[in-house]
Amino acid sequence: MANNLYEIYKFTPNTPEQNLVADIWLQTKNFVRKFIHYCQSFEVV
């Protein structure tokens, strides 16, 4: 196929700079760690 709709990029394994999901997950974990003591249960967080 000459006209592909998607481009596929190969990233280096275990490279945080290229893994955006790991970055977002780290921010989420830090947020939970920072504010967990304000909540009565983990469901609220």
C-alpha positions in Angstrom: 0.0 0.0 0.0 1.4 3.3 -1.0 -1.0 5.5 1.0 -0.8 4.2 4.6 -3.1 5.9 7.1 -0.8 5.1 10.0 2.9 5.5 10.6 4.6 3.0 12.9 7.7 4.0 14.9 10.0 1.6 16.7 11.1 3.0 20.1 14.0 1.8 22.1 12.7 -0.5 24.9 12.7 0.9 28.5 13.2 4.5 27.4 11.1 6.8 29.6 11.7 9.8 27.3 9.8 8.0 24.5 7.1 6.4 26.6 4.4 8.9 27.2 2.1 6.5 29.0 4.7 5.9 31.7 5.0 9.6 32.2 1.3 10.0 32.7 1.2 7.0 35.0 4.0 8.5 37.1 2.2 11.8 37.5 -1.0 10.0 38.5 0.9 7.9 41.2 2.5 11.1 42.5 -0.8 12.8 42.7 -2.4 9.9 44.6 0.6 9.8 47.0 0.3 13.5 47.7 -3.5 13.6 48.4 -4.3 10.1 49.7 -4.3 11.3 53.3 -7.2 13.7 52.6 -9.5 10.8 51.6 -11.4 8.3 53.7 -11.0 5.6 51.1 -9.1 4.9 47.9 -12.4 5.1 46.0 -12.5 8.8 46.6 -9.1 9.3 45.1 
